[in-house]
Amino acid sequence: TDSVIDNNTGDLVIRGDGDDLKLIAADDILLMTQTSEVAINCIGNGAVELYHDNSKKFETTSTGVTVTGNLAAAVLGSTNTSGAGLSFADSVELRLGTGDDLKIYHSGTESWIRDVGTSNLYLDTNGSKISLISDGSEGSGSMANFIKDGAVELYHDNAKVFYTHPNGAIVKRPSGGETELGVYGCEGNDAIIILAGDDGDDNGDYFRSEEHTSELQSRV
C-alpha cells in the first residue's frame, strides 16, 4: 500500500509512500498542537497563517505577506554568512514607519534613501565618526568625515582640504602647491569678504575687503 495511518507508538503517524500527500477541505484547514494551540491555519479563499506558541507571526495577504515581530536572515548551521540577506528587485522599496515615511531602494541605476514624512532625517552613531566614502574604501575614497566631539572634514579626490577645529575652520592643500580660497561675485557684482570680531554686535566690529581692494576697511 502507498499510505499508512498508524498509532502503535503512541503517536499518530500519517505516511504517504506515494509522490504527494494532499489534505483537501471544503473550506479551512487548521493544524493545532497541545490540544488547543493553533500552528497553521489555511483559510479558504484567504490567508495562510503561521503561528509560534499560539501567536500569529506570519500571514499571506492579497498584496503579499505580513510579518509580526522580527524577521531574521541567517545561514543555519554555518558560520559562513556569505550570500545571506534579503534581496529586493530594482525599484522595490524597503518602507519603514507606519506611514511608509522612510524608503530605501535601488532604481536600477541609482540608490536612494528618502525621508518622505513631515519630520527630519537623522544619521546617528555610537561609534567615533560618520564617514562618506566611495569605491568601498576609506583609504582611497574618503569624501567627508563627521567625527564625534571633533572635526568635520571635507575631501577632494581623497585629500583633506577643509576641516573644522575648536577655534574655527582651516582650508589647507595637503601638498604640491598653493592653497586657494575663492570668493567670486556674479557678473557685474563685487566679491566681498567680511570679518567681524567681538560677536559682531556693532559696526566697529566689522571689516571688509572688496573687489580691487587689498586693504581691510572698517564699516565705521
Secondary structure as UniProt FT lines:
FT   STRAND          3..6
FT   TURN            8..9
FT   STRAND          13..16
FT   STRAND          29..33
FT   TURN            34..36
FT   STRAND          37..42
FT   TURN            44..45
FT   STRAND          48..52
FT   TURN            53..54
FT   STRAND          55..60
FT   STRAND          65..67
FT   TURN            76..77
FT   TURN            82..83
FT   TURN            90..91
FT   STRAND          94..96
FT   TURN            98..99
FT   STRAND          102..106
FT   STRAND          111..115
FT   STRAND          129..134
FT   TURN            135..136
FT   HELIX           138..141
FT   STRAND          142..147
FT   TURN            148..149
FT   STRAND          152..156
FT   TURN            157..158
FT   STRAND          159..165
FT   TURN            166..167
FT   STRAND          168..171
FT   TURN            187..188
FT   STRAND          193..196
FT   HELIX           198..200
FT   HELIX           203..205
FT   STRAND          206..209
FT   TURN            211..212
FT   STRAND          217..218
//
